[in-house]
């Protein structure tokens, strides 16, 4: 029988518990400040509509 290590690793990862707040700290994730997201959207100056952008993925 052939076993694929990536599947067993995936199954192991699915069984692990994690603390979301700790993960945020470890990954240096911070929430957006009020208005920050809107400023980033303006700076991006994206002209295509969302459907076109998603289709490109």
PDB file of N, CA, C, O and CB in Angstrom:
ATOM      1  N   UNK A   1       0.841  -1.185   0.000  1.00  0.00           N
ATOM      2  CA  UNK A   1       0.000   0.000   0.000  1.00  0.00           C
ATOM      3  C   UNK A   1       0.884   1.245   0.000  1.00  0.00           C
ATOM      4  O   UNK A   1       1.846   1.338   0.763  1.00  0.00           O
ATOM      5  CB  UNK A   1      -0.956   0.000   1.221  1.00  0.00           C
ATOM      6  N   UNK A   2       0.549   2.185  -0.854  1.00  0.00           N
ATOM      7  CA  UNK A   2       1.319   3.424  -0.955  1.00  0.00           C
ATOM      8  C   UNK A   2       0.694   4.461  -0.022  1.00  0.00           C
ATOM      9  O   UNK A   2      -0.516   4.684  -0.049  1.00  0.00           O
ATOM     10  CB  UNK A   2       1.360   3.950  -2.434  1.00  0.00           C
ATOM     11  N   UNK A   3       1.531   5.087   0.800  1.00  0.00           N
ATOM     12  CA  UNK A   3       1.046   6.173   1.650  1.00  0.00           C
ATOM     13  C   UNK A   3       1.709   7.460   1.201  1.00  0.00           C
ATOM     14  O   UNK A   3       2.892   7.478   0.860  1.00  0.00           O
ATOM     15  CB  UNK A   3       1.333   5.891   3.159  1.00  0.00           C
ATOM     16  N   UNK A   4       0.962   8.502   1.204  1.00  0.00           N
ATOM     17  CA  UNK A   4       1.483   9.798   0.801  1.00  0.00           C
ATOM     18  C   UNK A   4       1.714  10.650   2.044  1.00  0.00           C
ATOM     19  O   UNK A   4       0.771  10.965   2.771  1.00  0.00           O
ATOM     20  CB  UNK A   4       0.515  10.505  -0.184  1.00  0.00           C
ATOM     21  N   UNK A   5       2.953  11.016   2.283  1.00  0.00           N
ATOM     22  CA  UNK A   5       3.266  11.765   3.501  1.00  0.00           C
ATOM     23  C   UNK A   5       2.472  13.068   3.633  1.00  0.00           C
ATOM     24  O   UNK A   5       2.105  13.460   4.741  1.00  0.00           O
ATOM     25  CB  UNK A   5       4.740  12.073   3.537  1.00  0.00           C
ATOM     26  N   UNK A   6       2.206  13.739   2.509  1.00  0.00           N
ATOM     27  CA  UNK A   6       1.493  15.016   2.616  1.00  0.00           C
ATOM     28  C   UNK A   6       0.071  14.831   3.135  1.00  0.00           C
ATOM     29  O   UNK A   6      -0.458  15.712   3.814  1.00  0.00           O
ATOM     30  CB  UNK A   6       1.458  15.715   1.261  1.00  0.00           C
ATOM     31  N   UNK A   7      -0.552  13.701   2.826  1.00  0.00           N
ATOM     32  CA  UNK A   7      -1.896  13.457   3.341  1.00  0.00           C
ATOM     33  C   UNK A   7      -1.865  13.183   4.838  1.00  0.00           C
ATOM     34  O   UNK A   7      -2.718  13.671   5.579  1.00  0.00           O
ATOM     35  CB  UNK A   7      -2.546  12.285   2.606  1.00  0.00           C
ATOM     36  N   UNK A   8      -0.894  12.412   5.279  1.00  0.00           N
ATOM     37  CA  UNK A   8      -0.813  12.147   6.710  1.00  0.00           C
ATOM     38  C   UNK A   8      -0.469  13.429   7.456  1.00  0.00           C
ATOM     39  O   UNK A   8      -0.964  13.653   8.560  1.00  0.00           O
ATOM     40  CB  UNK A   8       0.233  11.051   7.007  1.00  0.00           C
ATOM     41  N   UNK A   9       0.368  14.269   6.869  1.00  0.00           N
ATOM     42  CA  UNK A   9       0.700  15.550   7.484  1.00  0.00           C
ATOM     43  C   UNK A   9      -0.544  16.435   7.543  1.00  0.00           C
ATOM     44  O   UNK A   9      -0.790  17.096   8.552  1.00  0.00           O
ATOM     45  CB  UNK A   9       1.833  16.256   6.702  1.00  0.00           C
ATOM     46  N   UNK A  10      -1.321  16.446   6.473  1.00  0.00           N
ATOM     47  CA  UNK A  10      -2.546  17.238   6.448  1.00  0.00           C
ATOM     48  C   UNK A  10      -3.506  16.759   7.530  1.00  0.00           C
ATOM     49  O   UNK A  10      -4.101  17.570   8.239  1.00  0.00           O
ATOM     50  CB  UNK A  10      -3.216  17.160   5.064  1.00  0.00           C
ATOM     51  N   UNK A  11      -3.657  15.452   7.657  1.00  0.00           N
ATOM     52  CA  UNK A  11      -4.547  14.895   8.681  1.00  0.00           C
ATOM     53  C   UNK A  11      -4.057  15.281  10.068  1.00  0.00           C
ATOM     54  O   UNK A  11      -4.857  15.606  10.945  1.00  0.00           O
ATOM     55  CB  UNK A  11      -4.637  13.359   8.554  1.00  0.00           C
ATOM     56  N   UNK A  12      -2.749  15.245  10.267  1.00  0.00           N
ATOM     57  CA  UNK A  12      -2.173  15.627  11.556  1.00  0.00           C
ATOM     58  C   UNK A  12      -2.455  17.095  11.839  1.00  0.00           C
ATOM     59  O   UNK A  12      -2.814  17.462  12.958  1.00  0.00           O
ATOM     60  CB  UNK A  12      -0.653  15.356  11.579  1.00  0.00           C
ATOM     61  N   UNK A  13      -2.294  17.917  10.840  1.00  0.00           N
ATOM     62  CA  UNK A  13      -2.542  19.347  11.020  1.00  0.00           C
ATOM     63  C   UNK A  13      -4.008  19.617  11.339  1.00  0.00           C
ATOM     64  O   UNK A  13      -4.315  20.513  12.125  1.00  0.00           O
ATOM     65  CB  UNK A  13      -2.127  20.120   9.768  1.00  0.00           C
ATOM     66  N   UNK A  14      -4.899  18.864  10.747  1.00  0.00           N
ATOM     67  CA  UNK A  14      -6.317  19.048  10.999  1.00  0.00           C
ATOM     68  C   UNK A  14      -6.671  18.718  12.445  1.00  0.00           C
ATOM     69  O   UNK A  14      -7.622  19.274  12.994  1.00  0.00           O
ATOM     70  CB  UNK A  14      -7.134  18.189  10.049  1.00  0.00           C
ATOM     71  N   UNK A  15      -5.924  17.832  13.052  1.00  0.00           N
ATOM     72  CA  UNK A  15      -6.204  17.418  14.417  1.00  0.00           C
ATOM     73  C   UNK A  15      -5.613  18.365  15.454  1.00  0.00           C
ATOM     74  O   UNK A  15      -6.043  18.363  16.607  1.00  0.00           O
ATOM     75  CB  UNK A  15      -5.680  16.031  14.643  1.00  0.00           C
ATOM     76  N   UNK A  16      -4.635  19.171  15.060  1.00  0.00           N
ATOM     77  CA  UNK A  16      -3.988  20.077  15.997  1.00  0.00           C
ATOM     78  C   UNK A  16      -4.913  21.220  16.371  1.00  0.00           C
ATOM     79  O   UNK A  16      -5.698  21.690  15.548  1.00  0.00           O
ATOM     80  CB  UNK A  16      -2.694  20.621  15.408  1.00  0.00           C
ATOM     81  N   UNK A  17      -4.819  21.655  17.595  1.00  0.00           N
ATOM     82  CA  UNK A  17      -5.561  22.820  18.051  1.00  0.00           C
ATOM     83  C   UNK A  17      -4.601  24.003  17.998  1.00  0.00           C
ATOM     84  O   UNK A  17      -3.390  23.840  18.151  1.00  0.00           O
ATOM     85  CB  UNK A  17      -6.152  22.610  19.501  1.00  0.00           C
ATOM     86  N   UNK A  18      -5.152  25.191  17.782  1.00  0.00           N
ATOM     87  CA  UNK A  18      -4.299  26.361  17.803  1.00  0.00           C
ATOM     88  C   UNK A  18      -5.052  27.538  18.409  1.00  0.00           C
ATOM     89  O   UNK A  18      -6.282  27.556  18.451  1.00  0.00           O
ATOM     90  CB  UNK A  18      -3.805  26.700  16.389  1.00  0.00           C
ATOM     91  N   UNK A  19      -4.304  28.497  18.866  1.00  0.00           N
ATOM     92  CA  UNK A  19      -4.857  29.701  19.479  1.00  0.00           C
ATOM     93  C   UNK A  19      -4.753  30.822  18.449  1.00  0.00           C
ATOM     94  O   UNK A  19      -3.653  31.244  18.093  1.00  0.00           O
ATOM     95  CB  UNK A  19      -4.104  30.073  20.818  1.00  0.00           C
ATOM     96  N   UNK A  20      -5.888  31.296  17.978  1.00  0.00           N
ATOM     97  CA  UNK A  20      -5.912  32.315  16.938  1.00  0.00           C
ATOM     98  C   UNK A  20      -5.213  33.587  17.384  1.00  0.00           C
ATOM     99  O   UNK A  20      -4.481  34.194  16.601  1.00  0.00           O
ATOM    100  CB  UNK A  20      -7.339  32.624  16.540  1.00  0.00           C
ATOM    101  N   UNK A  21      -5.420  33.999  18.614  1.00  0.00           N
ATOM    102  CA  UNK A  21      -4.775  35.222  19.105  1.00  0.00           C
ATOM    103  C   UNK A  21      -3.262  35.063  19.141  1.00  0.00           C
ATOM    104  O   UNK A  21      -2.539  36.000  18.802  1.00  0.00           O
ATOM    105  CB  UNK A  21      -5.298  35.582  20.504  1.00  0.00           C
ATOM    106  N   UNK A  22      -2.770  33.896  19.544  1.00  0.00           N
ATOM    107  CA  UNK A  22      -1.337  33.635  19.554  1.00  0.00           C
ATOM    108  C   UNK A  22      -0.783  33.642  18.134  1.00  0.00           C
ATOM    109  O   UNK A  22       0.310  34.156  17.896  1.00  0.00           O
ATOM    110  CB  UNK A  22      -1.038  32.294  20.236  1.00  0.00           C
ATOM    111  N   UNK A  23      -1.526  33.079  17.197  1.00  0.00           N
ATOM    112  CA  UNK A  23      -1.109  33.070  15.799  1.00  0.00           C
ATOM    113  C   UNK A  23      -0.991  34.494  15.259  1.00  0.00           C
ATOM    114  O   UNK A  23      -0.050  34.802  14.528  1.00  0.00           O
ATOM    115  CB  UNK A  23      -2.099  32.261  14.951  1.00  0.00           C
ATOM    116  N   UNK A  24      -1.933  35.356  15.613  1.00  0.00           N
ATOM    117  CA  UNK A  24      -1.874  36.757  15.192  1.00  0.00           C
ATOM    118  C   UNK A  24      -0.604  37.425  15.701  1.00  0.00           C
ATOM    119  O   UNK A  24       0.044  38.175  14.971  1.00  0.00           O
ATOM    120  CB  UNK A  24      -3.107  37.521  15.692  1.00  0.00           C
ATOM    121  N   UNK A  25      -0.250  37.154  16.949  1.00  0.00           N
ATOM    122  CA  UNK A  25       0.962  37.733  17.543  1.00  0.00           C
ATOM    123  C   UNK A  25       2.200  37.206  16.821  1.00  0.00           C
ATOM    124  O   UNK A  25       3.089  37.979  16.465  1.00  0.00           O
ATOM    125  CB  UNK A  25       1.041  37.409  19.060  1.00  0.00           C
ATOM    126  N   UNK A  26       2.257  35.894  16.606  1.00  0.00           N
ATOM    127  CA  UNK A  26       3.421  35.288  15.956  1.00  0.00           C
ATOM    128  C   UNK A  26       3.600  35.769  14.527  1.00  0.00           C
ATOM    129  O   UNK A  26       4.730  35.915  14.061  1.00  0.00           O
ATOM    130  CB  UNK A  26       3.298  33.781  15.969  1.00  0.00           C
ATOM    131  N   UNK A  27       2.497  36.019  13.821  1.00  0.00           N
ATOM    132  CA  UNK A  27       2.562  36.448  12.424  1.00  0.00           C
ATOM    133  C   UNK A  27       2.550  37.969  12.275  1.00  0.00           C
ATOM    134  O   UNK A  27       2.508  38.489  11.160  1.00  0.00           O
ATOM    135  CB  UNK A  27       1.405  35.853  11.649  1.00  0.00           C
ATOM    136  N   UNK A  28       2.586  38.677  13.401  1.00  0.00           N
ATOM    137  CA  UNK A  28       2.588  40.145  13.407  1.00  0.00           C
ATOM    138  C   UNK A  28       1.381  40.710  12.663  1.00  0.00           C
ATOM    139  O   UNK A  28       1.501  41.671  11.902  1.00  0.00           O
ATOM    140  CB  UNK A  28       3.881  40.677  12.779  1.00  0.00           C
ATOM    141  N   UNK A  29       0.232  40.111  12.888  1.00  0.00           N
ATOM    142  CA  UNK A  29      -0.998  40.554  12.245  1.00  0.00           C
ATOM    143  C   UNK A  29      -1.658  41.591  13.144  1.00  0.00           C
ATOM    144  O   UNK A  29      -1.803  41.382  14.348  1.00  0.00           O
ATOM    145  CB  UNK A  29      -1.961  39.354  11.966  1.00  0.00           C
ATOM    146  N   UNK A  30      -2.050  42.697  12.553  1.00  0.00           N
ATOM    147  CA  UNK A  30      -2.740  43.732  13.322  1.00  0.00           C
ATOM    148  C   UNK A  30      -3.982  44.160  12.548  1.00  0.00           C
ATOM    149  O   UNK A  30      -4.003  44.105  11.319  1.00  0.00           O
ATOM    150  CB  UNK A  30      -1.802  44.956  13.601  1.00  0.00           C
ATOM    151  N   UNK A  31      -5.004  44.582  13.261  1.00  0.00           N
ATOM    152  CA  UNK A  31      -6.217  45.025  12.572  1.00  0.00           C
ATOM    153  C   UNK A  31      -5.980  46.349  11.863  1.00  0.00           C
ATOM    154  O   UNK A  31      -5.072  47.100  12.218  1.00  0.00           O
ATOM    155  CB  UNK A  31      -7.383  45.156  13.560  1.00  0.00           C
ATOM    156  N   UNK A  32      -6.805  46.630  10.858  1.00  0.00           N
ATOM    157  CA  UNK A  32      -6.724  47.914  10.184  1.00  0.00           C
ATOM    158  C   UNK A  32      -7.204  49.014  11.117  1.00  0.00           C
ATOM    159  O   UNK A  32      -8.150  48.822  11.881  1.00  0.00           O
ATOM    160  CB  UNK A  32      -7.548  47.905   8.886  1.00  0.00           C
ATOM    161  N   UNK A  33      -6.552  50.160  11.051  1.00  0.00           N
ATOM    162  CA  UNK A  33      -7.023  51.339  11.767  1.00  0.00           C
ATOM    163  C   UNK A  33      -8.233  51.877  11.009  1.00  0.00           C
ATOM    164  O   UNK A  33      -8.362  51.638   9.808  1.00  0.00           O
ATOM    165  CB  UNK A  33      -5.892  52.430  11.900  1.00  0.00           C
ATOM    166  N   UNK A  34      -9.129  52.606  11.698  1.00  0.00           N
ATOM    167  CA  UNK A  34     -10.285  53.177  10.993  1.00  0.00           C
ATOM    168  C   UNK A  34      -9.830  54.054   9.816  1.00  0.00           C
ATOM    169  O   UNK A  34      -8.998  54.946   9.980  1.00  0.00           O
ATOM    170  CB  UNK A  34     -11.156  54.007  11.971  1.00  0.00           C
ATOM    171  N   UNK A  35     -10.380  53.790   8.651  1.00  0.00           N
ATOM    172  CA  UNK A  35     -10.050  54.560   7.456  1.00  0.00           C
ATOM    173  C   UNK A  35      -8.826  54.061   6.703  1.00  0.00           C
ATOM    174  O   UNK A  35      -8.614  54.458   5.557  1.00  0.00           O
ATOM    175  CB  UNK A  35      -9.841  55.976   7.829  1.00  0.00           C
ATOM    176  N   UNK A  36      -8.016  53.205   7.312  1.00  0.00           N
ATOM    177  CA  UNK A  36      -6.784  52.727   6.672  1.00  0.00           C
ATOM    178  C   UNK A  36      -7.081  51.909   5.413  1.00  0.00           C
ATOM    179  O   UNK A  36      -6.416  52.081   4.392  1.00  0.00           O
ATOM    180  CB  UNK A  36      -5.969  51.884   7.658  1.00  0.00           C
ATOM    181  N   UNK A  37      -8.072  51.023   5.482  1.00  0.00           N
ATOM    182  CA  UNK A  37      -8.417  50.193   4.335  1.00  0.00           C
ATOM    183  C   UNK A  37      -8.905  51.051   3.173  1.00  0.00           C
ATOM    184  O   UNK A  37      -8.538  50.807   2.024  1.00  0.00           O
ATOM    185  CB  UNK A  37      -9.485  49.167   4.720  1.00  0.00           C
ATOM    186  N   UNK A  38      -9.719  52.040   3.464  1.00  0.00           N
ATOM    187  CA  UNK A  38     -10.218  52.926   2.412  1.00  0.00           C
ATOM    188  C   UNK A  38      -9.062  53.672   1.730  1.00  0.00           C
ATOM    189  O   UNK A  38      -9.075  53.850   0.512  1.00  0.00           O
ATOM    190  CB  UNK A  38     -11.230  53.932   2.997  1.00  0.00           C
ATOM    191  N   UNK A  39      -8.071  54.106   2.507  1.00  0.00           N
ATOM    192  CA  UNK A  39      -6.900  54.787   1.936  1.00  0.00           C
ATOM    193  C   UNK A  39      -6.123  53.846   1.014  1.00  0.00           C
ATOM    194  O   UNK A  39      -5.678  54.252  -0.060  1.00  0.00           O
ATOM    195  CB  UNK A  39      -5.977  55.311   3.061  1.00  0.00           C
ATOM    196  N   UNK A  40      -5.963  52.605   1.431  1.00  0.00           N
ATOM    197  CA  UNK A  40      -5.246  51.630   0.601  1.00  0.00           C
ATOM    198  C   UNK A  40      -5.983  51.373  -0.700  1.00  0.00           C
ATOM    199  O   UNK A  40      -5.363  51.232  -1.754  1.00  0.00           O
ATOM    200  CB  UNK A  40      -5.055  50.316   1.360  1.00  0.00           C
ATOM    201  N   UNK A  41      -7.317  51.310  -0.628  1.00  0.00           N
ATOM    202  CA  UNK A  41      -8.120  51.092  -1.824  1.00  0.00           C
ATOM    203  C   UNK A  41      -7.951  52.256  -2.799  1.00  0.00           C
ATOM    204  O   UNK A  41      -7.805  52.052  -4.004  1.00  0.00           O
ATOM    205  CB  UNK A  41      -9.603  50.915  -1.453  1.00  0.00           C
ATOM    206  N   UNK A  42      -7.971  53.470  -2.268  1.00  0.00           N
ATOM    207  CA  UNK A  42      -7.775  54.647  -3.128  1.00  0.00           C
ATOM    208  C   UNK A  42      -6.387  54.641  -3.756  1.00  0.00           C
ATOM    209  O   UNK A  42      -6.243  54.940  -4.941  1.00  0.00           O
ATOM    210  CB  UNK A  42      -7.981  55.944  -2.324  1.00  0.00           C
ATOM    211  N   UNK A  43      -5.373  54.307  -2.979  1.00  0.00           N
ATOM    212  CA  UNK A  43      -3.997  54.294  -3.477  1.00  0.00           C
ATOM    213  C   UNK A  43      -3.801  53.231  -4.547  1.00  0.00           C
ATOM    214  O   UNK A  43      -2.989  53.411  -5.455  1.00  0.00           O
ATOM    215  CB  UNK A  43      -3.022  54.060  -2.330  1.00  0.00           C
ATOM    216  N   UNK A  44      -4.528  52.134  -4.454  1.00  0.00           N
ATOM    217  CA  UNK A  44      -4.375  51.053  -5.430  1.00  0.00           C
ATOM    218  C   UNK A  44      -4.864  51.483  -6.802  1.00  0.00           C
ATOM    219  O   UNK A  44      -4.350  51.009  -7.815  1.00  0.00           O
ATOM    220  CB  UNK A  44      -5.133  49.807  -4.974  1.00  0.00           C
ATOM    221  N   UNK A  45      -5.839  52.365  -6.853  1.00  0.00           N
ATOM    222  CA  UNK A  45      -6.372  52.906  -8.103  1.00  0.00           C
ATOM    223  C   UNK A  45      -6.694  51.788  -9.108  1.00  0.00           C
ATOM    224  O   UNK A  45      -6.232  51.811 -10.249  1.00  0.00           O
ATOM    225  CB  UNK A  45      -5.369  53.895  -8.717  1.00  0.00           C
ATOM    226  N   UNK A  46      -7.484  50.823  -8.666  1.00  0.00           N
ATOM    227  CA  UNK A  46      -7.869  49.687  -9.506  1.00  0.00           C
ATOM    228  C   UNK A  46      -9.051  50.098 -10.370  1.00  0.00           C
ATOM    229  O   UNK A  46     -10.059  50.584  -9.858  1.00  0.00           O
ATOM    230  CB  UNK A  46      -8.221  48.434  -8.641  1.00  0.00           C
ATOM    231  N   UNK A  47      -8.932  49.905 -11.667  1.00  0.00           N
ATOM    232  CA  UNK A  47      -9.979  50.321 -12.588  1.00  0.00           C
ATOM    233  C   UNK A  47     -10.889  49.169 -13.016  1.00  0.00           C
ATOM    234  O   UNK A  47     -12.031  49.407 -13.411  1.00  0.00           O
ATOM    235  CB  UNK A  47      -9.359  50.953 -13.804  1.00  0.00           C
ATOM    236  N   UNK A  48     -10.409  47.930 -12.945  1.00  0.00           N
ATOM    237  CA  UNK A  48     -11.218  46.787 -13.352  1.00  0.00           C
ATOM    238  C   UNK A  48     -12.285  46.497 -12.297  1.00  0.00           C
ATOM    239  O   UNK A  48     -12.096  46.768 -11.112  1.00  0.00           O
ATOM    240  CB  UNK A  48     -10.329  45.544 -13.579  1.00  0.00           C
ATOM    241  N   UNK A  49     -13.409  45.939 -12.753  1.00  0.00           N
ATOM    242  CA  UNK A  49     -14.428  45.569 -11.781  1.00  0.00           C
ATOM    243  C   UNK A  49     -14.032  44.265 -11.095  1.00  0.00           C
ATOM    244  O   UNK A  49     -13.165  43.537 -11.579  1.00  0.00           O
ATOM    245  CB  UNK A  49     -15.811  45.432 -12.459  1.00  0.00           C
ATOM    246  N   UNK A  50     -14.667  43.980  -9.978  1.00  0.00           N
ATOM    247  CA  UNK A  50     -14.313  42.832  -9.156  1.00  0.00           C
ATOM    248  C   UNK A  50     -14.428  41.514  -9.911  1.00  0.00           C
ATOM    249  O   UNK A  50     -13.573  40.642  -9.753  1.00  0.00           O
ATOM    250  CB  UNK A  50     -15.186  42.792  -7.931  1.00  0.00           C
ATOM    251  N   UNK A  51     -15.460  41.351 -10.725  1.00  0.00           N
ATOM    252  CA  UNK A  51     -15.641  40.104 -11.475  1.00  0.00           C
ATOM    253  C   UNK A  51     -14.469  39.854 -12.428  1.00  0.00           C
ATOM    254  O   UNK A  51     -14.006  38.721 -12.560  1.00  0.00           O
ATOM    255  CB  UNK A  51     -16.961  40.144 -12.265  1.00  0.00           C
ATOM    256  N   UNK A  52     -13.997  40.898 -13.082  1.00  0.00           N
ATOM    257  CA  UNK A  52     -12.854  40.768 -13.999  1.00  0.00           C
ATOM    258  C   UNK A  52     -11.593  40.375 -13.239  1.00  0.00           C
ATOM    259  O   UNK A  52     -10.831  39.517 -13.686  1.00  0.00           O
ATOM    260  CB  UNK A  52     -12.619  42.086 -14.764  1.00  0.00           C
ATOM    261  N   UNK A  53     -11.381  41.007 -12.091  1.00  0.00           N
ATOM    262  CA  UNK A  53     -10.200  40.690 -11.290  1.00  0.00           C
ATOM    263  C   UNK A  53     -10.245  39.243 -10.790  1.00  0.00           C
ATOM    264  O   UNK A  53      -9.236  38.539 -10.828  1.00  0.00           O
ATOM    265  CB  UNK A  53     -10.089  41.656 -10.103  1.00  0.00           C
ATOM    266  N   UNK A  54     -11.411  38.807 -10.323  1.00  0.00           N
ATOM    267  CA  UNK A  54     -11.548  37.434  -9.831  1.00  0.00           C
ATOM    268  C   UNK A  54     -11.384  36.411 -10.949  1.00  0.00           C
ATOM    269  O   UNK A  54     -10.832  35.333 -10.729  1.00  0.00           O
ATOM    270  CB  UNK A  54     -12.902  37.250  -9.160  1.00  0.00           C
ATOM    271  N   UNK A  55     -11.860  36.743 -12.140  1.00  0.00           N
ATOM    272  CA  UNK A  55     -11.722  35.833 -13.282  1.00  0.00           C
ATOM    273  C   UNK A  55     -10.244  35.646 -13.645  1.00  0.00           C
ATOM    274  O   UNK A  55      -9.860  34.595 -14.158  1.00  0.00           O
ATOM    275  CB  UNK A  55     -12.510  36.372 -14.503  1.00  0.00           C
ATOM    276  N   UNK A  56      -9.426  36.651 -13.381  1.00  0.00           N
ATOM    277  CA  UNK A  56      -8.009  36.566 -13.665  1.00  0.00           C
ATOM    278  C   UNK A  56      -7.252  35.645 -12.740  1.00  0.00           C
ATOM    279  O   UNK A  56      -6.123  35.248 -13.030  1.00  0.00           O
ATOM    280  CB  UNK A  56      -7.414  37.905 -13.603  1.00  0.00           C
ATOM    281  N   UNK A  57      -7.872  35.308 -11.629  1.00  0.00           N
ATOM    282  CA  UNK A  57      -7.204  34.406 -10.679  1.00  0.00           C
ATOM    283  C   UNK A  57      -7.338  33.000 -11.206  1.00  0.00           C
ATOM    284  O   UNK A  57      -6.855  32.057 -10.579  1.00  0.00           O
ATOM    285  CB  UNK A  57      -7.807  34.523  -9.237  1.00  0.00           C
TER     286      UNK A  57
END
